[in-house]
Amino acid sequence: MRRAKRAYFNAIKQAKVNHLEMEFSKMDEVGVHRRFKTRTPTVAAYNKAEILDHFFGLRERPPPLGHEEKDYSAADCDRNWKALGGPLANEELETAIRSLKTRKACGHDGIFYEHVKYACQNVPWFSDAVKGVFNSILRLTHYPTVFKRADLCMLYKANGRLGPKAWRPVALTSCLGKFFELLLKRRLLTALGPPPDYVHGFVPHRSTITAVESIIRHQQQQPEEARTITVTFDVAAAFDRIGHAHIVAEITAITGISQWGDLVQSYLHGGDVHLDGLTTYRATGIPQGGVLSPVCFSASTWRVGRRITDLSGPFSIKVAIYADDFCVRIVALGVIGLSAGVRQSLGTLSAWSTEAELAIDREKTEALADSDATADLLKEELAGTDAQFISESIKRSIRWLGLSPGLRLR
C-alpha cells in the first residue's frame, strides 16, 4: 500500500515536471519576461479593532453560556465517560501520534507537534498525563479554556476590496490542544456514523471533484428531453457566524448522545481571539484552523441535505455540499416542475440558514439552465416570488468549487 501511494505521488510530481518543461520549451522572450518579471510587494495596513469587530465582534469577556454550569456527581461523570467512549486506549493514542503532521505553525504556547510526538513516544509520564487530561475532558464534558486561545495572522487577499473584506484571518492555536481535538474528532466521527453521500467536505476519500461529479452523474441519468437548472448557493461568512446552539442541536440529534452536545458546546464557547495586543471573545462561528471544528460544521449540514434530497414534486433533485457551498441540480419535464423544485429547495435552505443564524449571499448565487428557452420560461414563472433572484442569476456558464458542474448553456 505504501509503495503504491509513493508511486502515485511520484507520478504526479513527474507529470508536473514534464508540464513545466513543455511550457518552458514553448516560451519566447516575451513569455519568459511575463512569467518571471519582478512585482512590487503590496503594502497594506489594517485596523485591528475593525478586523476583530468584523469577524468576531468586540467583547471584553466571554459571552454567557446560556445555561448554568453543570455540577456533575461522580456517577454523572462515569455516565459521561461511558457515553463518550470510555477511557483512552493505548492504540487510540498511538494511532493519533502517528498521524500528527510536522512542520506546522504553533500557537501561543510555543509547543509544536514535534514536541508532542517526541514527548508521547519518549517520556512515559507524558503519555499518562495526556490520558488523564483526555479522560477528564470526557468525564466533565468540558474542553479546557487554555486550549481555546487563537492568535491571528492576517493575509492580504489583493481582491480590490477595502477594510476587513480585503483580509483573511488565519488562527494559530495550541498544537497540544489540537492533539486533544484529534482524539475527540476520531470518537465523534464514530458516534456520527457514515457521512451522507451528498456531503463531500471534510470527509475522507471525498473532494471537490467527487462533489461536482455527483451533480454531473445525476444529469446523465435523466431523460434527454428534460429541462434542468443547476443552482450554486454561497452562505455568507458561514464559518465565522454559524450559531453554536445549531451545531450542538444537530450533533446531539445525529448521535443521539446528549453528552456529545455538551462537550461540543464547551469546545465552541468563549474562545479568546488575539490580534496585535487586542483581545475579543468568540460568540459564534467555529475555530478556523482547528481539527475538531470542521467536523462540527460539516455535521451541521447533514440533515438539511437530507431534507433537500427528500423534497417531493414533479421534479428530480440532487444536492452536493462542500463545507459552506451548496449545489442543487433540479430536473423536470416542464418548467412548472422546475420552478417548484427551485422554490422548495430555496425554502428548505433558507429555513436552515435562519436556524443556523446565517444568510444566503444572494449576490454570489449562480444558476445554469439547459437552454435559453428554459431560462426565459423560468424567469416568467419565478417573477414576483422569493426565488426570483435565482432566475436573475442564470448565466451562460458557471463554476462551482473551481470546476464546471454542467455543460454551457446551449
Secondary structure as UniProt FT lines:
FT   HELIX           2..25
FT   HELIX           29..36
FT   HELIX           48..55
FT   HELIX           74..83
FT   TURN            84..85
FT   HELIX           90..98
FT   TURN            108..109
FT   HELIX           113..122
FT   HELIX           124..140
FT   HELIX           145..147
FT   STRAND          150..156
FT   HELIX           163..166
FT   STRAND          167..173
FT   HELIX           175..192
FT   TURN            197..198
FT   TURN            201..202
FT   TURN            204..205
FT   HELIX           208..220
FT   TURN            224..225
FT   STRAND          227..235
FT   TURN            236..237
FT   HELIX           238..241
FT   HELIX           244..255
FT   HELIX           258..268
FT   TURN            269..270
FT   STRAND          272..275
FT   TURN            276..277
FT   STRAND          278..281
FT   TURN            288..289
FT   HELIX           293..299
FT   TURN            300..301
FT   HELIX           302..309
FT   STRAND          316..322
FT   TURN            323..324
FT   STRAND          325..332
FT   HELIX           335..355
FT   TURN            356..357
FT   HELIX           362..364
FT   STRAND          366..369
FT   HELIX           372..382
FT   TURN            383..384
FT   TURN            386..387
FT   HELIX           388..391
FT   TURN            392..393
FT   TURN            401..402
//
